[in-house]
Amino acid sequence: MEDLIKEIKPKSPAVKFLQKYVITKYFVTIFLFLVWMIFFDSTSFLVVNELNGEINKYEDQLAYYQSEYQKNDDFYKKLMNNKEEKEKYARENYFMKKPNEEIFILVVDSTKAVKKE
């Protein structure tokens, strides 16, 4: 073991220069570049992350609206192809009635409603 320690030569001036100036310059340059790209650039990591969040939000909204459109389209097709469905919808939502028929609308008073606990 002692033979190995004796055989190690002291560092040459060129190696010391590389360690002291060149390598640290590269590390400082790379560090500054990364800091610039993460925080200050117009396409920084923070901006890209925020934009990806907005894209995900809008994709979720798109999926929701497409499903709502599909439900409404199915309901419309069912309503237009079936006379009984049209009549049922008109009676329930627009309170339409047949001649010589009376409609009673029951309203629940929410102030007197008893909550179950």
C-alpha positions as CSV (number, residue, x, y, z in Angstrom):
1,M,0.0,0.0,0.0
2,E,2.8,2.4,0.8
3,D,4.4,1.6,-2.5
4,L,1.3,2.9,-4.3
5,I,1.3,6.1,-2.4
6,K,4.9,6.8,-3.2
7,E,4.3,6.1,-6.9
8,I,1.6,8.8,-7.2
9,K,3.3,11.8,-8.7
10,P,2.4,15.3,-7.7
11,K,0.0,17.0,-10.0
12,S,1.6,18.8,-12.9
13,P,1.0,22.6,-13.3
14,A,-1.2,21.9,-16.4
15,V,-3.5,19.6,-14.4
16,K,-3.7,22.2,-11.6
17,F,-4.6,24.9,-14.1
18,L,-7.3,22.7,-15.6
19,Q,-8.8,21.9,-12.2
20,K,-8.6,25.5,-11.0
21,Y,-9.8,27.5,-14.1
22,V,-11.1,25.4,-17.0
23,I,-13.3,22.9,-15.2
24,T,-14.8,25.4,-12.8
25,K,-15.5,27.7,-15.8
26,Y,-17.4,24.8,-17.5
27,F,-19.4,24.0,-14.4
28,V,-20.2,27.7,-13.8
29,T,-21.3,28.1,-17.4
30,I,-23.5,25.0,-17.3
31,F,-25.0,26.0,-14.0
32,L,-25.8,29.5,-15.3
33,F,-27.2,28.1,-18.5
34,L,-29.5,25.8,-16.5
35,V,-30.6,28.5,-14.2
36,W,-31.4,30.7,-17.2
37,M,-33.3,28.0,-19.0
38,I,-35.4,27.0,-15.9
39,F,-36.3,30.4,-14.6
40,F,-35.7,33.3,-17.1
41,D,-36.1,32.1,-20.7
42,S,-39.4,32.7,-22.5
43,T,-39.6,28.9,-23.0
44,S,-38.5,28.1,-19.4
45,F,-39.5,25.0,-17.6
46,L,-41.9,27.0,-15.4
47,V,-43.7,28.5,-18.4
48,V,-43.9,25.2,-20.3
49,N,-45.2,23.5,-17.2
50,E,-47.9,26.1,-16.7
51,L,-48.9,25.9,-20.4
52,N,-49.1,22.1,-20.2
53,G,-51.4,22.5,-17.2
54,E,-53.7,24.8,-19.2
55,I,-53.7,22.3,-22.1
56,N,-54.7,19.5,-19.8
57,K,-57.5,21.7,-18.4
58,Y,-58.8,22.5,-21.9
59,E,-58.6,18.9,-23.0
60,D,-60.7,17.9,-19.9
61,Q,-63.2,20.6,-20.9
62,L,-63.3,19.3,-24.4
63,A,-63.9,15.8,-23.3
64,Y,-66.8,17.0,-21.0
65,Y,-68.4,19.0,-23.8
66,Q,-68.1,16.2,-26.3
67,S,-69.8,13.8,-23.9
68,E,-72.6,16.4,-23.2
69,Y,-73.0,16.9,-26.9
70,Q,-73.3,13.2,-27.5
71,K,-76.0,12.9,-24.7
72,N,-78.0,15.9,-26.1
73,D,-77.7,14.5,-29.6
74,D,-79.0,11.1,-28.5
75,F,-81.8,12.7,-26.6
76,Y,-82.7,14.9,-29.7
77,K,-82.8,11.9,-32.0
78,K,-84.9,9.9,-29.5
79,L,-87.3,12.9,-29.1
80,M,-87.7,13.6,-32.8
81,N,-88.4,9.9,-33.7
82,N,-91.0,9.1,-31.1
83,K,-94.3,11.0,-30.7
84,E,-94.9,9.7,-27.1
85,E,-91.5,11.1,-26.1
86,K,-92.3,14.5,-27.5
87,E,-95.6,14.6,-25.7
88,K,-94.0,13.5,-22.4
89,Y,-91.2,16.1,-22.7
90,A,-93.7,18.9,-23.5
91,R,-95.9,17.9,-20.6
92,E,-93.1,17.7,-18.1
93,N,-91.1,20.7,-19.1
94,Y,-93.6,23.2,-20.6
95,F,-96.7,22.1,-18.6
96,M,-98.7,21.6,-21.8
97,K,-102.0,19.8,-21.5
98,K,-104.7,18.2,-23.5
99,P,-108.1,19.9,-23.9
100,N,-110.4,19.3,-20.9
101,E,-107.4,18.4,-18.7
102,E,-106.1,20.2,-15.5
103,I,-102.6,20.3,-14.3
104,F,-101.6,20.6,-10.7
105,I,-98.1,21.8,-9.8
106,L,-96.9,20.8,-6.4
107,V,-94.2,23.1,-4.9
108,V,-92.3,22.0,-1.8
109,D,-91.6,24.8,0.7
110,S,-87.9,24.6,1.4
111,T,-88.1,26.6,4.6
112,K,-90.3,24.0,6.2
113,A,-88.4,21.0,4.9
114,V,-87.1,18.8,7.7
115,K,-83.4,17.7,7.4
116,K,-82.6,14.2,8.2
117,E,-79.6,13.8,10.4
